Amino acid sequence: MRIVFAGTPEFAVPSLIALRAAGHEVVGVITREDAPLGRKRVLTPSPVAAAADEFGIPVRKANRLDDAVTEWARDLAPELGVIVAFGGLVREPLLSLPELGWINLHFSELPKWRGAAPVQRALEAGEQRLGVTVFRLVAALDAGAVLARDAREYPEGTTAGRALADLASFGTGALLAAVETLSTDPGAGAPQTGPASYAQKLTRDDGRLDVERGTRDVLAQWAGMTPEPGAYALHEGAPLKVHEMRRGADAEAVGGGGSTDVGTVSLQGERAMLALRDGALELVRVQPAGKQAMDGAAWLRGRNRQTVLS
């Protein structure tokens, strides 16, 4: 099948690779414009652009899917459009340009977590079952008919980065199944059913850990916000980024209304333990403002073995 593919980040690349490996002709790739990365702000192609260049696929870079992009795609004569995390909306007339329309690989069990950050918001909410849905793109946000779906369980504390990397590969099975279905039944698709929820775009403020909550909630928030926008707490008025956090085997021995106040980080053996209202979590790796990331216990030893976060 002749396919035009739209995507931008690293976790869209496995879908592009899978479509080619399955024998489909990816006639063009649409991705966002080169973005400044690193401390030197060097303009860098998106991961999808880099993959397309490696495969020799024509690339159109655009931050908006406007008339110029539509005309470019029209010349490719695609039968189907596939979008995976492009970072922009497909509107008419581009939406109706391919013969079979557009399909989207979305990283949730729709209609749950429609929107920009489904994996992050699901993890933040404490969910451990994460899914993928391939659906027909329509004008309404993530509301089209479903062609394929799948899901799997993840251990508590799995970060959004790790979950997305896994789902990016896991989801290719559903994507290929959906394309195969459309090849034999162009009208396929079942309406979404059940209550819908919205995965609001992430902000830096979402990453600030609420140390007044319990261990399960704080660990879930940390997982959902890692690596982006980044989880942190305030230490002496400055952000302390938490790169790695986990439950300790004896986490309930610290905090939970005992002698250690909620928000206190104390050295327990060789572990920096953050006291919460129902137990404690270990700060495995942290990054103070303006410094390199370091072992949590080493950071705490430089703070007289105990300090307070807020």
N, C-alpha and C positions, 0 to 999 in steps of 0.2 A: 504494500500500500504506500502511496505517495503521501508523506507526512511533513508538515511544517511544525517545528518544535519551538516552544517559547519557555525559557527558564533562565535562571541567573546563578544561584548559589551552588556550593559543592554538592548538597544533597539532591540537586536536580540532575547531576551528571549520570548516576546509575541508570536513570530512565532513558536518557539519550543513548547510552551504550547498549542497553537491553533492546531497544527498538531496532537498532542496526544489527545486533547479533541475531535477532529473530528473522532477519531478511527483509525488513521494511526499508523503503527508500526515503531517508530523511533528506528532503530536497532543500531545506533551508532552516536556519536557526535564528530566532529573534532573542536578543538578550539585552540587558541594560548596559548603558554606556560605561566605559572604563571609569573606575573610581579611585581616588587617592587613598593609598594604604601605607601603613607604617609611619614611623616618626618623620621620615623625609617626604611623606605624602606623595609618593610616586604613583602616577596614573597606571592602573593595573587592569587588564582585561578580567572579566568575570570568569569563574571556573568553567561555566558552560561555554563561553566564547573560546577559552583555551582548548577545551575538548573538541569543539567543532573545527577549529583550525587544524588540530592534529589529524582529524578525519577527512579534512579537505571539503567540509560542508560550507556553502555560502552563509555568511553571517551578516545580520542587520542589527546594529547597535542603536537602541532608542530607549528613552525613559518613558515615552508615551507612545501608545499604539495608535498613531494618527493616520491621516490619509496617505502620507508618504509610505508608511509601513504597509498599509493595506495594498497599495499599488505594487510594491515590491513583492509581497506575498502572492498577489494575483498572477504575476508573471511566472510563478513557480507551479501554478496549477495543482495545488495540493488537494488530495481527496479528504484529508482529515487534519485537524489541528490538535496538537497535544500541548498542554501547558502544565508545568510543574514549578511552582514558586517563582514566577517571573517577577512579581513585585509591581504589577499594574493591572488595570482592568481591560478586558477585551470587550469592545463595544462594536455596534454596527457602524459601517458595513463589514468590518473584518470578521465579526462573529458569524455571519452567514456565508462567508466566502468559500470555505471548503465544502465540498459536496456533502460530507457527513457531519459538518459542524465542528465544534471543538469539544474535547474532553479534558478533564482536569483530574490529576492525582492529588488528593487532599489528605493531609495527615491527621485525620480523625475519623470516628465513626459517625458520619453525618446522619441526622442534622445536629448532633452535638458538636460544639466548638467550631462553628463557622467563623471565618475571619482570618486575621493575619498571623496569629500565634497559637495554633491549636495544641501542639505538643506541650509547649511551655505552660499554657493555662491549665491543661489537664493535669500535668504533674503538680503544679502549684496547688490545685484543688485536692491533691492526695490520691489521684487515680493511678492505678498501676496497670490497668488494661488499656493499651493504646492501639489505635487502628488506622487503617487507610481506607479511603473510598475513592473510586473512580466514577465520575458523574458527568453528565452532559452540561456544558457551560450554557447558562442562560443569563439574561440581564440582571436578575436578582442575585444577591450575594450567596454563592455556594448552595444554591437551592434547586439545581437541576436533577433530572431523573438519574437514578443510580444504575450503573452497569456492572460493577464488581466491588467487593469489599472484603476485608480480612482484618484480623486483630491478633495480638499476642500479649502475654503478661510480662511485666518487667519488675525486677526486685525494687524494694523501697530504696530510695536514695539514688536511683539511676538518673543521671543528669539529662537535661534537654539535649545537650550536644551529643551524648552517646545514643540516646533514643532516636534522634533524628537520623544519625548516621546509619543506625540499624534499619529503621523504617524505610530509608531511602532505597536500600537493597531489597528488603522484604516486600515493599510496595510494587516492585517491578512485575511480580507475578500477577497481581490484580490488574495492572496496566495492560500487560500483554493479553490477558484473558478478555479484557474489555475491547481491545482492538480486534481480536479474533471474533468476538461476538458481533461487532458491527460489520465485519466483512461478510457475514452470512445473514445478518438480520439488521439492516440499516435503521430500523425503527425501534430497536431494543431500548429498554430502560424502564425501571420501576420508580414510582414516586417515593420521595423520602417520607418516612413516617416517624412519629414520636416527637417529643418536645425538643425545640431548638435552643441552643445556647450560643453565645458569642464570645470569641476569643479576641479580646481587645488587644490592640497593638501595645507592645511593651515600652515602658519608659524607664529611665534610670531610677526613679523613685520606687518602682516595683521591686527593685533589687534590695531595698533596705530591709533587713531582717527584723522581724518583730519579736524581740527577746522576751516579751510578756506572754507569749503563747507557749504551748506545750511542745514536746520534742517532735511529735509526729508532724505538726503543722510547720514548725521551723525547718525541719529537714525537707519537707515537701516544697516549701517556698525556695529554699536554697537550690534544690534540684531543678525546679522550673526556671530559675533565673541564671543557671550556669550552662554555658559560659557567657551568654549575653542576655540581658545587659550587665550581668555580673552581680553577685550577691555580696552584701557588705553590712557591717554594723558600724556605729560611731564609737570611736575610742578617743577620748579627750578632745571631742569636737571635730575630729577628722575621720574620713572613711577608712575602715580596715576591711579590705577585700578578702572574702573567704573563698579560696580556690577549691578546697577539699574539706568536707565535713562528713562525719559518720557517727553512728551509734557506737558506744563502747560496750564491752561485755558486761560491765558493772555500772552502766550509765545511771541506774536508779539510785546508786549510792551517793550521788552528788545532786544537790538541788532538791526539788520536790517538797519545798516547805521546810527543809532541814535548816542547819545552821548557816548554810551558804545562801546568800541572797540571790534572787533571780537576776541574771545579767552578769554575775561575777564569773570570771575565768580564773581557775586555779590549777596549779600543777599537781596532778595526781599520778605519782610515779613519773613516767616519762611522757605523759599525755596532758595537753591543754584542754581542760574540760569546762564547757560553758554551762553554768547552772540555769535550768529552766524550771517552770513551776511543777513539772511532774517527773523530772529526771535531768539528764545532761547529755550533751552532744560533744564529741571531740572535734576541736579545730585542728585538723591535720596539717593544712597548709594555708598560710595567710600572706597578705601583702599590705604592709603599712603604706600610708600615703607617701609618695615620692621615693619609695624604696623597692627593691626587688622582692619577689615572692620568697618565702622562707618557711621552714618547719615551724608549726605552731608552738611546740614546746620551747624551741630556741628563742622565738619571739617573746614568749612569756617569761623565760628566765631573765631576759633583759628588762623585765618589768617587776622585778622582785618577786617573781613566782605567782603573782596574783594581781588582777586588775579588773575593771568594770567596763562593760559595753552597754550601749544604749541604742 
